[in-house]
Amino acid sequence: MRLLLGQSKLALEQDQLVTLRGGKGVRVACLTGALWVTQEQDRADVILTSGQSLVVDHRGLTVIMALASATLRVCEPRATGLWRSLLDWLRPAAGGTAAAF
C-alpha cells in the first residue's frame, strides 16, 4: 500500500508501527500519546510526546512506533527558496497545480 502524504493523520495502537522509506524532509508530529522514531544511519533514536515533532533527515528507512496509543501527523516537505520560486513560476503553465518531485 502506498500512502499519499499531503498531510496525513494516523492513529496507532500501542506497539503499532509505521515505516517511511525515502522520507527525507518529511515532518512527523506527535499529536497525542508517545512515539519512538528511529532512522536508518542515525545512531540517536527520538521519543516524541504530544506537541513535539521532528523532520526526517535521512533518505533511508524511518520506523515510527507508538509507545502508547498515539495520533501522529505526517506532512510532506515543502519546497523552499529557489525551488518554491520555480514551482510558483511553473504552476500557471501546469493548470494550477505543481508536479511533485
TAJOJO-V883501 format. One line per field, one symbol per residue. ss: DSSP state (A for helix, B for strand, O for the rest). Layout:
ss = ???
This chain:
ss = OOOOOOBBBBBBOOOOBBBBBOOOOOBBBBBBOBBBBBBOOOOOOBBBBOOOBBBOOOOOBBBBBBOOOBBBBBBOOOOOAAAAAAAAAAAAAAOOOOOOO
